[in-house]
Structures are given as structure tokens and as C-alpha cells.
Amino acid sequence: MLKWALIFFVISIVAGVLGFTGIAAGSAALAKILFFVAIALFVIFLVLGLTVFKAIK
């Protein structure tokens, strides 16, 4: 998911440099959403992994 966020960020930068401001804003917003979803999933799985590890041990 972070890979897709990085791809949309690069698309946003390239579109902004070329003057396509609508596409740049859209892909930047999508990259931001994907980044925060990836961080949220990381935190959720980190907490679940730590709790399951303690339950098994």
C-alpha cells in the first residue's frame, strides 16, 4: 500500500510540474489517503501481533 502511495505521489509531482493541477491535486489526495490507511493498518496489526504473542506465550 505504501508502494501505491509513493506512485501516486510521484504522479502528483510530475503532473504539477507539467501544469496539470487538477490531476496533481487528485493524485496527491489519493496518496495521502493511502498513506494514512497503510499507517493505520500497520498499527492495528502491530497491536494484534503483540497481544496474540502474549496470549500464546
N, C-alpha and C positions, 0 to 999 in steps of 0.2 A: 504494500500500500504506500509505503514511503517512496518506492520507485515511481509510482504513478504521480505522486505529489511533486516529485522532482521534475518529471517530464512536463507536467502542466506548468510548473514554474518557469522552465526553460522556454516553453512555448509562449508564455506570457512576456518574458523578456524580449524574445525575438519579435513578437508582434508589436510590442511597444516601441522598439527601435525602428521598425518599418512603418509605424504610424497607424496601425490597426488598433485603435484604442478600445473599441468595443470587445474585440476578441481578447485583447490583453487583460482587460478587467474581468471578463468572464473566466478565463483560464486561471487568473490569479485567485479569484474567489473559490474556484473548484480545488485548486492546490491547497488553499488554506483549510478548506473543509476536510479534505483527505488527510492532511497532516494532523489535524486535531482528532479525527477518528482513529488514526493509527496510534496516537499517543494514548487515547482513552482505552483502546484495546490492549495496548501494552500494559497499562496499569491494572486493568481488570485481570489479565492473565498472570501478571506478577503476583497479585494478591491471592488469586486462586491457587497458584503453584505453591506459594508459601503455606497456605492453610492446608492443602492436601498433603503436602510433605510432612507437616506436623501431625496430621491425623493418621498417616500411615506409620510414622515412626513411633 
